[in-house]
Amino acid sequence: MGAAVLVAAGLTLTPTASAQSAAADCSTDPSAHVASVPTPEQFFGFPLGTGQTRILTTAEIQNYVAAVAGASDRVRTGTLVKSVLGSDLPYAIVSNSANVTDARLKKLVDDIVSLRDPRTLSDAKAAKIAAENPAIVWVAGNVHGGEKSGADASLKTLYELASGLSCDVAKRNDNLITVILPTQNPDGRDASRRQNEYGFDLNRDWFARSQPETDAKVAMLREYPPQVFIDAHEMGGRQYFFPPNADPIHHEIADQPVDWINRIGEANKAGFGFNGACGGAVTVECYFNYATYDLFYMGYGDTVPAAGFGAAGMTFEKGSTSAVPDRVQQQFNTQWATTGWAAANKHEILSSYFQIWKTALAEGAQGKLEPNEVVQPTNTVQFPVPEQTVRSYFLLPDRQIGDVRKLVERLRNMDVEVYRLTKPLTVPNAKIFGGRSETNKVIPEGAYYIPMEQPQKHWIQATLGEDPYTPFPYFYDVSSWSNPLLAGVDTVYSGDVVAPKADLVRKMEGGVAQGASKKGSYSYPLDSSSASELTFKLLKQGVALKRDLTTGVVSFSPAEVGRAELDELATSLGVTVSAGSSAPTGTALVSPDLGLFNGTGISTTSGSYGEARYVLGARWGIDLKPVGTADINNNTAAFTGRTVLLVPDGSNATGGLTAQGQANLKAWVAGGGTYIGLRNEGTRVARAAGLTSTTEKTKPAGYTVVGSHFRVDTATSDPVGLARPAEDFQFNNGDLILTPSTTGTNVLTYPADGTFWSNGYTVGADALKGSVSLTNEPTGAGHAVLFAYNPLFRAYNENGIHLLANAILQPKGTATATQKRAAARSLAPAEAAAEAQPEAANLGGEWRPIQIQVADADLARTQGVVAKYTGTATVAKADGSSYLTIPNPEGLDIHEHPYLRDLINDLNVAGIPLRSVVG
């Protein structure tokens, strides 16, 4: 089969000199295979691809990988990690039998790794490696659990490489080391669910690496760095997508991977028609390019291999409405054509791979950022990368040291070299995150220094940069993910040539600085997400903690926990614990009895509910208890027994609460309960129950905020804002616009003056000026803490996570008898019902709307295309643009949406220029 595919793909393979002998004994018969390796049909009872009768189970995948490895001397296997639910993620490494011996494989991979650091490798040595070594190709499937065909196809690829005797297969194995990871998400696969067990989209988790499946995968990518990476998906419809990508493309992705990606696209076109494409009739309509799938956000299975590893990172998508045989066969066709192209061009790939890192070093030394570019023929760069020089970044250690160190480890775990200043450094021209500048700024001793003159220059800028500088406003995801802004870490960058006194960081810093006397205390500032995690873990162990409600410092007796145990825990989180001579002081912290609201039966893996299970449950160790709508309506012990209630984001404006349920909720808060509401549903349920004086402002026409960061002012005297900086940063992903509270504390407020600042892509963001994103509303002895945004978003919004910890830990107030009586009578059931109706009617469908921006002149044509899919679109106009908004009450993204991808494709086919698409 291998020969036939290669002929169809128009590829000619030439093995390296060292591989000539291995290929000399190959067969001219493309059907020849090693008989001892079980065919898929022998193992499963049906062939994979053409003729396949059903999709494989996770157990079948695991068993087949093991069976092939046991029968073929070309294959090495292992388990990447165990999933959240304990399922194995098996991988297979395939090459010729000589390449996969322990010693030879290590030598080959070490050589590839060495290409990534031209400082230690001569040009002559690099040329020798490129001539004699195989390249590394990864084939990864099923990162979204319900998108299964890529995994099945990868087993067909595995079989061909492991057992084929044709010269075409031999040339692939001689020229490549192929790493096959059939399923990246076995828990999601078993449940036919996009997300993993904690509700995380693993194709958004790549830079944060919060989930075990992602973290282990990226660690293995460091061990076996790819030059080509296939991420096999499914989508709606019947067509197949492979690159060239849609714009935007992140500017720090090097030229070489983009070139390889586009050329692999041509190879896929040539090989796409082999055996079964579109039911046997191959036309251009069977596949498409230049649409939907961008190469921008640094959390994808294509962007991270591209920017972080210099690989041709590619998303392949097959329409899920096609029959199983077509889906699997077409996924195999693209995998086979891609590996064929990589084998045919492996010498050029490895030679160019070395140049990627040489260029990065040279650009870093010059402080040069890559320019913005577009690849779609009809597009132009709308937002160029500004003229600036960036030679170094500095993470300041003045506060949130745990989160600073966490960020340092995140960088180090992507091979970034980070240094710690041993003496203060004066920077003549400093840029301070948040759009400010300062001359002769003194960077203190202990600050972390990240020079751009190192091989990972592209990755540093792609993840630390103050702004991603989108070239073209089409968004498949967020437009900002600046790691320092997510953590609220004080950060400085500069184009100055500096020579700091600094030591290379070689391990996680933190821990117990010194032992405390029996009558003294241990203490640390609860000023970060990392310190929050330490706090909840100590509380879970029964440690009696006190917190100073002025400084935010937590203290406890040395008798409460052993020094060695404390040192290990604090070091793992990057928190420094100090010793003092005085006894612990402050207000006692209490472990929360926390109820997690699941309405009328929210999936435990959905949205911010799953994120809460992960952050609060898995990381912090809080025993989360489900609280349903009926529990609140009926005032059951499952609700009344809780001290804290967290209502995640969702689309139900009342949470299904009756008038009596709303009265019950308000009485529970007045009695000392802490209500915490996240984003849409969390704030709206509170409003319906009379727990807040905030109101929602209507977003103006054209208003667009696509996952951007904003400066906010913090009420640091409030328990929820405790130990945060007076000026902070907050991530906004098209969130609510709330008027300030007149009855509580406005903890986070968007400035109304010249300090207002944002990054990423925004239109009309001035509407946020003076509005609030976090309030703390007292009712009797309790509080309602309302986040207009989702602080748990993807578990990487560290400053939001710290604020959430503050909200959970704040002490309850003391209600007077008058306050209690007022709270009990303030919301009669009839009034509650009257308040609830407008919320449910007017706001319930606005959870995550889809907005398409076109020129006013193109409105009529756009409406004609949109009308084929829905009659619910509304139109608003502003500044020469028309905005069509399509309700999306289930909050579906473009992958899950039943028609959005096809709609955008039809608009492109109709030649309608899209000014932006947000969904």
MIROMAR-833952 format. One record per residue (C-alpha): z negated, x, y; residue in three letters. Coordinates in steps of 0.25 Angstrom, whole numbers, plus 5000, padded with zeros to 4 digits. Layout:
// residues N
ZXYALA...
END
This chain:
// residues 919
500050005000MET499750115009GLY501150165010ALA501750035013ALA500750015024VAL501050145030LEU502550125030VAL502349985037ALA501550055047ALA502650155050GLY501650275047LEU501950405042THR500750495037LEU500750645037THR499450705031PRO498850825036THR499050965029ALA497750955022SER498050815017ALA499450855011GLN498950884997SER498150754996ALA499350675000ALA500250754991ALA499850674978ASP499950534985CYS500750424979SER502050364985THR501650234979ASP500850154989PRO500250064978SER499550184971ALA498050184972HIS496950244964VAL496650154953ALA495150174952SER494950124967VAL494749974966PRO495849894973THR495249774982PRO495949674973GLU495249734961GLN493949734968PHE493949604975PHE494949524967GLY495949524978PHE496749624987PRO496349655001LEU497349605012GLY498549535006THR498049444995GLY496549444999GLN495949314996THR494649335004ARG493849425013ILE492849525007LEU491349515007THR490449625012THR489949654998ALA491449664993GLU491749765004ILE490549855001GLN490849844986ASN492349884988TYR492050004997VAL491050054987ALA492050034975ALA493250104982VAL492250224986ALA491850234971GLY493250244966ALA493950324977SER493650474981ASP494250444994ARG493150354999VAL491750385004ARG490850265007THR489550235013GLY488750125020THR488750135035LEU487450055037VAL486849925032LYS487049805041SER485949715047VAL485849635035LEU485949755026GLY487449755021SER488149885019ASP489249935028LEU490050025019PRO491150125024TYR492150205017ALA492750335021ILE494150365015VAL495050485015SER495650575004ASN494650614993SER494550754999ALA494150705013ASN493050625008VAL492150725001THR490850755008ASP491150885013ALA492650855017ARG492350725024LEU491150785032LYS492050905037LYS493250805041LEU492350715048VAL491550835055ASP492950885060ASP493250745066ILE491950735073VAL492150875078SER493450825085LEU492550745094ARG491950865101ASP493050965106PRO491851045112ARG491651105098THR493051105093LEU494251185096SER495551125098ASP496051205086ALA494951155077LYS495251015082ALA496751025079ALA496351075065LYS495450955062ILE496550865067ALA497550925058ALA496750935046GLU495750815046ASN495850665044PRO495550565055ALA494550465054ILE494850315054VAL493850205053TRP494250065048VAL493049965051ALA493049815048GLY492249685050ASN491449725062VAL491449575065HIS490949515052GLY491849395051GLY493049485054GLU493249535039LYS494649575036SER494549715042GLY493449745031ALA494349695020ASP495549775025ALA494749905026SER494449895011LEU495949885009LYS496050005017THR494950075010LEU495650044996TYR496950105001GLU496350235006LEU495450244994ALA496450224983SER497850234988GLY498750344982LEU499950334992SER500250445001CYS499950355013ASP498550335008VAL498450485006ALA498850515020LYS497850415026ARG496750475018ASN497150625021ASP497250595036ASN496050495038LEU494650475035ILE494550325035THR493150265037VAL493150115032ILE492050025037LEU492449885031PRO491349805037THR490549835049GLN489849705049ASN489449665035PRO488349565040ASP489349495049GLY490449495038ARG489549425028ASP489249325038ALA490649315043SER490049335057ARG490549425068ARG489249485071GLN488249565063ASN486949515058GLU486349525072TYR487449455079GLY488049585085PHE489549605086ASP489649745080LEU490949765087ASN490149765100ARG489049855095ASP489749985095TRP489150065106PHE487749995105ALA487750015090ARG486549915090SER486949865076GLN486749945063PRO488249915059GLU488749975072THR487750095073ASP488050145059ALA489550135061LYS489650215074VAL488750315068ALA489750335057MET490850335067LEU490150465073ARG490150525059GLU491650485056TYR492250475070PRO493550395069PRO494950415075GLN495350275072VAL494450155070PHE494850015065ILE493949905068ASP494549785060ALA494249645066HIS494749495065GLU494949405076MET495549265078GLY496949215075GLY497949285065ARG498449405073GLN498049555071TYR497549635083PHE497649785083PHE497749885095PRO498249915106PRO497049845112ASN496849755124ALA496349815137ASP495349855141PRO495149985134ILE493950075138HIS494450185147HIS493650295139GLU494350265126ILE495150395125ALA496750395125ASP496950435111GLN496250325104PRO496950225112VAL498250285109ASP497950285094TRP497450145095ILE498850095101ASN499650185091ARG498850125079ILE499149985085GLY500650025083GLU500350075069ALA499649935066ASN500849865071LYS501749935062ALA500849925050GLY500449775053PHE501449705045GLY501149765031PHE500849665021ASN500249535026GLY500249545041ALA500249395047CYS500549345034GLY501749435031GLY502549405044ALA502249525054VAL502549495069THR501949545082VAL501149415082GLU500349465069CYS499549555078TYR499349585093PHE498849705101ASN498349725116TYR497549595116ALA496049555115THR495449685109TYR495049785120ASP494549925118LEU493449925129PHE492049885126TYR491350005119MET490749925108GLY491949895099TYR492449955086GLY493650005093ASP493150055107THR491950135101VAL492750215091PRO493750235102ALA492850275114ALA491750335105GLY492550405094PHE493950425100GLY494550335089ALA495650235089ALA494650115089GLY495349985085MET495049845084THR495949775073PHE495849615073GLU496449525063LYS496549375065GLY495549305056SER496349175054THR497349255045SER497149245030ALA496249345024VAL497449425018PRO498149445031ASP496849485038ARG496449595028VAL497949645026GLN498149655041GLN496849725043GLN497249825032PHE498649845039ASN498049885052THR496949975045GLN498050045036TRP499050065048ALA497950125056THR497450215046THR498950255043GLY499150285058TRP497850365059ALA498250445047ALA499650475052ALA499150515065ASN497850585061LYS498150725067HIS498550665080GLU497250575080ILE496350695077LEU496950785087SER496850675098SER495450645094TYR495050785097PHE495750765111GLN494950635114ILE493650715114TRP494250835122LYS494750735132THR493350665133ALA492650805135LEU493650835147ALA493550705153GLU492050715152GLY492050845159ALA492850795170GLN492050665171GLY493350585169LYS493350445164LEU494550395156GLU495450295164PRO495650145161ASN496850105154GLU497549985148VAL498449975136VAL498949835136GLN500349835142PRO500149725152THR498749775158ASN498449875169THR497049945172VAL496349855181GLN495049935183PHE495250085182PRO494150175179VAL493650225193PRO493850365197GLU492550435194GLN491950555186THR490950545176VAL490350665170ARG488950625165SER488050515163TYR486450515164PHE485550415158LEU484250415166LEU482850425159PRO482050355170ASP481950225162ARG482350145150GLN482250285142ILE482350215129GLY483650145132ASP484150275139VAL483950355126ARG484550235118LYS485750255126LEU485750405124VAL485650385108GLU486850285109ARG487650395116LEU487250505106ARG487550415094ASN488950415100MET489050575101ASP488750575116VAL487950695120GLU486750655129VAL485850755136TYR484450745142ARG484250815156LEU483150915155THR483150935170LYS483550835182PRO485050835186LEU485550805200THR486850725199VAL487650735212PRO488450615211ASN487750515202ALA488250375198LYS487150275194ILE487450165185PHE487550035193GLY488650085202GLY487750185211ARG487850325215SER486850435219GLU487050575223THR486250695218ASN485550605208LYS484450675200VAL484550645185ILE483150665179PRO482750755168GLU482750665155GLY484050595159ALA485150585149TYR486450655152TYR487850625146ILE488950715150PRO490350655149MET490850795145GLU490750765130GLN491650715119PRO491050575120GLN491450555135LYS492250435132HIS491050365125TRP490050405136ILE490850335147GLN491250215138ALA489750185135THR488950235147LEU489950215158GLY489450125170GLU490750035169ASP491750025158PRO492950015168TYR493749905161THR495249925164PRO495649785161PHE494749655161PRO494949595147TYR493649595140PHE493349585125TYR491949615128ASP491049665139VAL491449755150SER490249845151SER489349915141TRP488850035149SER487650075140ASN486750125152PRO486949995159LEU486649915146LEU485349995145ALA485049995160GLY484950145159VAL484950225172ASP486250305171THR486950395180VAL488350465179TYR489050565187SER490350645188GLY489650765193ASP489650895185VAL488250915181VAL487451025172ALA486150955168PRO485051025160LYS485050935148ALA484850935133ASP485650865123LEU484950735117VAL484850755102ARG483950635098LYS483350505103MET482250535113GLU480950455115GLY479750435107GLY478250465109VAL478050575120ALA476650605116GLN475450545108GLY474450455115ALA472950465114SER472250355107LYS471750295120LYS473050315127GLY474450235125SER475850255122TYR476850195132SER478350175135TYR479050095146PRO479649965140LEU480949985149ASP482049985139SER482749915127SER482250035119SER480750015124ALA480849865121SER481249895107GLU480049995105LEU479149885111THR479449775101PHE479449875090LYS478049915093LEU477649775095LEU478149735082LYS477249845076GLN476049785082GLY475849885093VAL475049835105ALA475949855117LEU475649835132LYS476649835143ARG476349865158ASP477049755165LEU477349835178THR477949965171THR478449905158GLY477750015150VAL477249985136VAL475950055131SER475150045118PHE474050115111SER474350235102PRO473550175091ALA474650065090GLU475750155084VAL475850295078GLY476450395087ARG477550435076ALA477950295074GLU478050265089LEU478750395092ASP479850365081GLU480050225086LEU480050265101ALA481050375098THR481950285091SER482050195104LEU482050315114GLY480750265120VAL479750365125THR478350335123VAL477250395131SER475850425129ALA474750385139GLY473250405140SER472850265145SER472850145136ALA473950045135PRO474049945147THR474849825151GLY475149685145THR475149675130ALA476549655124LEU476649545113VAL477649545102SER478549415104PRO478649305095ASP480149285098LEU480949165095GLY482449185095LEU483149055099PHE484349015090ASN484548875095GLY485148785085THR485448895075GLY486149015082ILE486649115072SER485649235071THR486849325073THR487449265086SER487449325100GLY486149365107SER485349295095TYR485849405086GLY485649505097GLU484149455098ALA483949475083ARG484449615084TYR483749665097VAL482449585096LEU482349575081GLY482949695074ALA482749795085ARG481449745091TRP480849685079GLY480449555085ILE480349445074ASP481349345080LEU481049195077LYS482149095078PRO481948975087VAL482948865087GLY483248745096THR482448655087ALA481248735088ASP481148725103ILE481548585103ASN480448545094ASN479448655099ASN479248715085THR478348835082ALA479648915080ALA479848905095PHE478448885101THR477848995092GLY478749105099ARG478349185112THR479749215116VAL481049135114LEU482349215115LEU483649125118VAL484849205115PRO486249185122ASP487049065118GLY487848955122SER486848835122ASN486348805135ALA485148725130THR484948795116GLY484948655111GLY483548625116LEU483248485119THR482448435132ALA481148445123GLN481548585118GLY481748635132GLN480448585136ALA479848645124ASN480448785128LEU479948775142LYS478548745138ALA478548855128TRP478948955139VAL477848895148ALA476848925137GLY477149075137GLY478449085129GLY479549185134THR480949125134TYR482049225134ILE483449175136GLY484749255135LEU486049225143ARG486649085142ASN485849005132GLU484549085135GLY484549055150THR485148915149ARG484148865139VAL483048915148ALA483748835160ARG483848715152ALA482348725148ALA481948745163GLY481448885161LEU482248945172THR482648925186SER483949005185THR485348935185THR486648975181GLU487749005191LYS489148965188THR490049095186LYS491149105197PRO492649095193ALA493049225188GLY491649275185TYR491749385174THR490649475169VAL491049545156VAL489849615150GLY489549695163SER488349765169HIS487649725182PHE486549775190ARG485349685190VAL483949695198ASP482749685189THR481449615192ALA480649725186THR479249665189SER479549555179ASP479149575165PRO480649555160VAL481149655170GLY479949755167LEU480449905166ALA481849875170ARG482449945182PRO482549865195ALA484049875194GLU484549855180ASP485949825174PHE486249705166GLN487349665156PHE488149535160ASN489149475150ASN489549355158GLY488149305158ASP487549185166LEU487349195181ILE485949145184LEU485349115197THR483949185200PRO482749115195SER481849045205THR480649035195THR480649165188GLY480949315189THR482449355190ASN482249485182VAL483749535183LEU484549495195THR485949535199TYR485949595213PRO486549515224ALA486749645233ASP487449765232GLY486749815220THR487549715212PHE488349795202TRP489149775189SER490049855179ASN491049805169GLY492049695172TYR491549585181THR492249475190VAL491449395200GLY490049465196ALA489549445210ASP489149305205ALA487949375198LEU487349425211LYS485949375213GLY485949305199SER484949345188VAL485149385174SER483749385169LEU482549295174THR481149285169ASN480649135171GLU479149105170PRO478748965164THR477248945162GLY476749065154ALA478149095149GLY479449155153HIS480949125152ALA481749255153VAL483249225155LEU484349325153PHE485649285159ALA486249395150TYR486049435135ASN485149555135PRO485349575120LEU486849585122PHE487349675110ARG485949735110ALA486449845120TYR485949785133ASN484649865133GLU484149825147ASN484349685143GLY483549705130ILE482449775138HIS482349655147LEU482349555135LEU481149635129ALA480449625142ASN480649475142ALA480049465128ILE478849545131LEU478449485144GLN477049425144PRO476949275145LYS476349225158GLY475149135160THR475448995163ALA474548905172THR474248765167ALA475048715178THR476248795174GLN476148755160LYS476148605164ARG477248625173ALA478048695162ALA477748585152ALA478248475162ARG479348555169SER480548515160LEU480448375154ALA481448345142PRO482348255151ALA482448365162GLU482748475151ALA483848385145ALA484448365159ALA484448515162GLU485048555148ALA486248465149GLN486948545161PRO486748675154GLU487248625140ALA488448555146ALA488848665157ASN488448795151LEU488448785136GLY489948835135GLY489948955144GLU489249055135TRP490449155134ARG491649095141PRO493049155140ILE493649195153GLN495149225155ILE495549275169GLN497049265173VAL497749265186ALA497849125193ASP499349135191ALA499149145176ASP498149025175LEU499148925170ALA499749005159ARG498349045155THR497848905154GLN499048875146GLY498748975135VAL497248945136VAL497548795134ALA498048825120LYS496648865116TYR495648785124THR495548675134GLY494148725139THR494548835148ALA494148825163THR494848895175VAL494248965187ALA494949045197LYS494449165206ALA495249275214ASP496549245208GLY496149235194SER495949115185SER494849115174TYR494949035162LEU493649015155THR493548965141ILE492148915136PRO491648995124ASN490248925121PRO490149005108GLU490249135115GLY491349185106LEU491949315109ASP493449345108ILE493349385093HIS492649255089GLU493349165099HIS494349065092PRO495549085101TYR495149185113LEU495949305107ARG497149215104ASP497049155118LEU497049295125ILE498149345116ASN499049215120ASP498749245135LEU499249385133ASN500449345126VAL500749245137ALA500749365147GLY499549315155ILE498849425161PRO497349415159LEU496449465170ARG495249465161SER494649395148VAL493149385146VAL492649315134GLY
END
